[in-house]
Amino acid sequence: MIKTFALTAALIVAAPAVASAESFKHKGVEYSYTTEEQNGEKVLRGTAYSGKVPFELRVRKKTVDGTFNNKPVSFSLTEAKKAGLIADAK
């Protein structure tokens, strides 16, 4: 589930950095989240699986780190770009 989330999270990494509520469905799972800028980083906070699984991601220059279901996750923007999930990695 964590690997699937890492790839799915890459989809939301490309989201605008405005503090707004967003949601999308991927492989039957709905992800709801908000994005905001914090100390020059994009922070995404949300839930999956009908609000039962929390996640928080911090988008940095080359990596995305955070938690999914209170477990650490980390992946590179390059990885997400190679998978075709984001168009422009910063």
Stockholm file with secondary structure:
# STOCKHOLM 1.0

chainA/1-90         MIKTFALTAALIVAAPAVASAESFKHKGVEYSYTTEEQNGEKVLRGTAYSGKVPFELRVRKKTVDGTFNNKPVSFSLTEAKKAGLIADAK
#=GR chainA/1-90 SS CHHHHHHHHHHHHTSCSSSCEEEEEETTEEEEEEEEEETTEEEEEEEETTTTEEEEEEECSSEEEEEETTEEEEEEHHHHHHTTSCSCCC
#=GC SS_cons        CHHHHHHHHHHHHTSCSSSCEEEEEETTEEEEEEEEEETTEEEEEEEETTTTEEEEEEECSSEEEEEETTEEEEEEHHHHHHTTSCSCCC
//
